[in-house]
Amino acid sequence: MAVFIYSIFAYIVGLVGQVWFILYLGDWDFLKTIHAPQQTSTPLAILVDILLVLLFALQHSVMARQWFKSKITKYIPNITERSTYVTLSGVALLLIVLYWQPIDGYVWRVKDTTTLWWVLTAMMIFGWLFSLVATFVINHFELFGLQQGYFHLKNRTIPDSYFQERLFYKFIRHPIQLGVLMGIWFTPVMSYGHLLLSLLFTIYIFVGLYYEERDLVVELGDDYIEYKQRVGMIFPKIFKK
């Protein structure tokens, strides 16, 4: 029961972190956002923002590596490893929301009375929803640790994960990350602070995918190598050999 309650707690923390992060990137009058007035010098703001994204990137990527999982499960039950990952991911996103330093100035700011505003807003919302749906296409509840906690409560064996090509994954290897990229770039308001975050997250996503795919090749072998040759990483392959 304790493990199951912990998995629910982790899911809530992860969900709150992600939703608040998404709202933080918007331009809402009722909420402090990334477009708030600058409060410190630009060099200090850039330094703090880089450190915040670096903290998230290290947590998100290092904890996903098999060698780290082997080490951390010496100190925590193996069944709680994923929930711990989700909890700390949510905390890392909350730290970005709470301590991000806005930077004055805009790359673009589209008026909300124009067609372009509606197009960019629709694409942004579509990106976040696309990313969410992609988690359900694989196994949303396993990905966020709830399945592990529930199966442990019911004393059931957790089924092994196996490689499948479903829906988006038939055309794109990483639709979750594509949705995130759409969510951070397709915005009607792009302040300098937002631009910095978008650039840093884009760099992190591609670096993180490099290491993730390296692990997947080791884990899945020739099946994943063949999959890489057929299916694009972020964008569908138009011209195939």
C-alpha positions, -999 to +999 in steps of 0.1 A: +000+000+000+029+024+008+044+018-026+010+024-043+004+056-024+039+068-033+033+061-070+001+082-068+021+110-050+048+108-077+022+110-105+006+141-089+039+159-085+049+150-121+016+161-134+015+194-115+051+202-126+043+196-163+009+214-163+024+244-144+054+245-168+030+245-198+009+273-183+041+292-174+051+294-211+018+310-220+007+347-219-020+346-192-031+376-173-041+356-142-008+339-138+029+348-135+045+337-168+078+336-185+069+369-201+070+388-167+092+419-164+129+413-160+140+414-123+178+412-125+207+419-148+207+400-181+240+381-176+228+369-142+194+360-156+210+340-184+233+322-159+204+312-136+183+301-164+210+279-179+217+263-145+180+255-141+177+238-175+210+220-168+196+207-135+165+194-153+186+179-181+210+161-158+181+147-137+161+137-167+189+120-186+212+107-159+184+090-140+172+074-172+205+056-178+207+019-168+239+023-148+222+049-126+191+027-121+214-001-110+230+022-084+199+039-070+180+006-066+206-004-041+191+023-018+155+023-028+131-006-037+133-014-074+095-010-077+098+027-067+125+036-092+102+050-118+081+069-094+112+085-079+122+095-114+088+111-120+088+129-087+122+145-093+113+154-129+082+172-116+103+190-089+129+200-116+101+216-137+087+233-107+121+248-099+122+262-135+087+278-130+095+292-096+131+305-102+133+312-140+145+348-146+125+365-173+144+386-199+128+418-213+122+422-250+104+402-277+114+383-308+078+384-318+045+393-302+014+385-323-018+404-315-046+382-303-069+397-329-051+382-358-054+349-376-017+342-370-023+343-332-050+317-335-028+295-358+002+297-334-020+291-303-037+261-320-003+246-330+010+251-295-020+234-279-018+206-305+019+200-297+012+195-260-018+173-267+002+153-293+029+147-267+003+136-241-014+112-265+019+097-275+025+087-239-008+067-240+002+051-273+030+033-255+019+030-219+012+062-200+007+046-166+039+026-168+058+056-180+047+076-150+051+048-124+014+042-116+013+007-131+042-005-111+026+007-079-008-009-087+007-042-098+027-043-066-004-036-045-022-065-062+008-088-060+009-092-097+040-096-119+048-065-139+048-075-176+080-070-196+082-040-219+087-049-256+092-029-288+061-020-307+053+003-336+019+019-328+002+049-344+026+079-343+055+055-337+051+041-372+062+074-386+083+091-359+106+075-334+100+102-307+066+118-310+066+129-273+097+151-279+082+164-312+051+175-292+073+193-267+092+211-294+060+223-310+047+234-276+078+255-268+083+270-303+047+276-317+038+305-294+022+339-303+045+355-277+083+348-279+101+369-253+139+367-250+135+347-219+112+323-237+136+321-266+164+311-242+143+284-227+133+271-262+169+270-274+182+253-242+154+227-242+159+220-280+196+214-274+188+191-244+162+171-263+185+162-291+215+154-268+191+134-246+178+115-276+213+106-287+220+088-254+185+073-253+188+058-287+222+045-279+206+026-249+178+014-271+202-001-296+219-020-268+186-032-253+168-040-285+196-048-309+189-052-346+152-046-343+158-010-333+187-005-358+163-015-386+136+008-371+160+037-371+167+031-407+130+032-417+115+058-394+126+094-388+137+106-353+116+137-350+101+142-385+088+115-408+112+102-435+098+114-468+124+098-490+132+062-480+159+040-494 
